Amino acid sequence: MSAKKYIQVIVPLKLDWEPVYSVPDGLQVSEGDRVSVIFSGKEYISVVSKTDVTPLDGIRESDIQEVLDKVDYLPRITERELRFWKMTASYYLCTLGEVYKSVYFQDQRPPRKWVPKDRSAIASEPVLSRELESAFEGTLDAFTKGRTVLFQGAGHEDRTELYLKLAVNAVNKGKSVLYLVPGIAVSALLEKRVREVFPEVSIYHSGQTAAKKRDIVLEARQGRPMLVLGTRSSLFIPFSNLGLVIVDEEQDVFYKQDSPAPRYHARECAIMLASVCGANVILGSSTPSLEALHNARTGLFADIRPSGEADSSRHAVIVIDTSAERRKRGMVGEVSLKLLAEVKKVADSGGKILVVSWTEEPDLQGVSYTTPVAVKSIPTDGYDLIALLQADTLLGRQDFRSDERALQLLRRLNASCPLVVQTKESGHPVFQAISKAPTGLYDNMMAERQAFGYPPFTRMVKLELKDSDENRQKLRARFLGNRIREVLRPFSDPLILGPEKGEIRIFFKRDKNLTAGKQALYKEVTSFEQQYSCHVTIDVDPV
């Protein structure tokens, strides 16, 4: 080989290796620079991951393509960004190229006369109650010790005030704040209150224009103090001075990316990002996930709650046993006479009513309707009564998380107004725990999860083998399952369930072998894909 210089680059593709290119004479490139290259006949803007590379023996100089050009109009990817990308790829068992591809949309040429806004102005500072002030001080104390905080037991409005006070504290110290919410509808609901404190708050989600998102990315790189209110994709904004990450409603399933890779969870990635940036993290929920609760109970997270009665603001709950009502002829189709009476009472007083139902809309006049899936992403404030029909459908017998999710949904609906629940299983612990502190039910769910080896006491990885031929899919999935059992046996012999309909679930013990076991799994799946020319989806910590 001659004295030519060679570099390694990250291409925004699913590649388990990083291609090597030669650098044209006179072109100076460093790690993190963007360069334009040809890969498989197509041009890509790639990231230089390594310089002064020595090509593998046996590769001729003429076989190594040359970099087309350096992309000067795009900023360098910092060492901090690369570390976060690598952590994400490693944890979620995907390639670095797939992580880069997920942030590739940020690559836009800045306007010629672009001037960043000053977004650090604070119009007013939240005034906290005595109980919240105590939580604020406890949170700051936990932050000084480098601990992630789980703030639970407060309503949404109280949590918002605490978050804003923490954000003001961070911005006053010259730091930026990332305020994560699970969906666009929640962001829109919060925006008014946030703007009363931060008039120049940045809003970042898929509904925003490319130009607005570009401006936020550029301003974040500049390092000016700012608050970004955003959904999960805002985790990949390249902050250079991040001081605080807020994850509200941390239990929400919308924080999980289903497709494409990386199939990340915003809660876990927020903690990774904070560790890379030296920032603090607060997770908030009135009904925390068992994962977060377990971490708080074992001391990994600081458990902060407002002093005083946590559930004093909850509204009335009426649980109606539809089986008993049918025996008494107290049902009209799918609606009980008791529910009709409650609806009439609220309607006669001019109130608003929301009915949540799986089936076709019942014959009720003057009410709004939604489904259990849709209600998770819409604000429920402003209603005077919420009715949930066929509530026992929440208790899916095949999903070990069903009780947890049912409780979270029911308590969310009950947080803003009285709730009427119709069910055939009125004695189920979930329905008994709606209107009171759910500690006892959480204890029971934890004990059950531990007994059966389910998260949060283990880490789950779900594999899904896809094939147009159903019989071939089943055969290959069974073969893959057998190969995985052999490969993973040295790594604490994890529990492996399936394959069913091409799906395999692996439960790893949370021990020193966890990371090595996951990497061995990834290597085996990749080898299987190449050998059989098929596609296997890997989902770490599926929800």
Disulfide bonds with the S-S distance in Angstrom:
none
